[in-house]
Every structure is written in structure tokens, then in C-alpha cells.
């Protein structure tokens, strides 16, 4: 949960995914889902020789342009 909250605040891709999920469900469910995604990504990085790739973590956001603030 702490990683999900941190990622939601400081990572643009995580924030975009979280906002979409929270709009469909609730903030609590969106936080838990983001935490689950991050835990699975961490497991894959530690279990095998692969790097963190946000395009694989958030494939539904890969083709959308990023907002510049």
C-alpha cells in the first residue's frame, strides 16, 4: 500500500492508471489494485533477468499521449 501511495504521487503513469481505476470503482480499490500491479512487477524483476518496463505494466496507457503540465 505504501508503494502504491508513493507511486501514485510521484509517477505519472501510475497516477494516470490510478485516476482511471478510481473513477470506475473507488479510491480504496484503485490503491489496492495499483499495489498489486506493483508487487507483481517487482516479483517479475526479481525472479528473472528483466527490467522494469512501464509499457508492460500499463499496456492500456501505452498508446495515449502523456499530459505535460
C-alpha positions in Angstrom: 0.0 0.0 0.0 2.8 2.4 0.8 4.4 1.7 -2.6 1.1 2.4 -4.3 0.6 5.7 -2.5 4.2 6.8 -3.3 3.9 5.7 -7.0 0.5 7.4 -7.3 2.0 10.7 -6.1 5.3 10.7 -8.0 4.9 8.6 -11.1 2.9 10.0 -14.0 1.9 6.6 -15.5 0.8 5.2 -12.1 -1.2 8.4 -11.4 -3.0 8.2 -14.7 -3.8 4.5 -14.2 -4.9 5.1 -10.6 -7.2 8.0 -11.7 -8.9 5.9 -14.3 -9.4 3.0 -11.9 -10.6 5.3 -9.1 -13.2 6.9 -11.5 -14.6 3.4 -12.3 -14.5 1.9 -8.8 -13.3 3.7 -5.6 -10.1 5.2 -4.3 -9.5 2.2 -1.9 -9.9 -0.4 -4.6 -7.8 1.6 -7.0 -5.0 1.9 -4.4 -5.1 -1.9 -3.7 -5.1 -2.7 -7.4 -2.1 -0.4 -8.0 -0.3 -2.0 -5.1 -1.0 -5.5 -6.6 0.3 -4.4 -10.0 3.5 -3.0 -8.5 4.0 -6.2 -6.4 3.7 -8.4 -9.5 6.1 -6.2 -11.4 8.6 -6.3 -8.5 8.3 -10.1 -8.4 9.0 -10.4 -12.2 12.0 -8.1 -12.0 13.5 -10.1 -9.0 12.6 -13.6 -10.4 14.1 -13.2 -13.9 16.5 -11.3 -15.9 14.1 -8.5 -17.0 14.0 -4.7 -16.4 11.0 -2.7 -15.2 9.0 -1.6 -18.3 6.1 0.7 -17.6 4.7 -0.1 -21.1 4.2 -3.7 -20.0 2.8 -2.7 -16.6 0.3 -0.3 -18.1 -0.4 -1.5 -21.7 -3.7 0.3 -21.9 -1.9 3.6 -21.4 1.0 2.9 -23.8 -0.7 4.5 -26.9 -2.1 7.5 -25.1 -0.1 10.8 -25.1 1.2 12.0 -21.8 -0.1 15.3 -20.4 2.5 18.0 -19.9 1.9 20.4 -17.1 
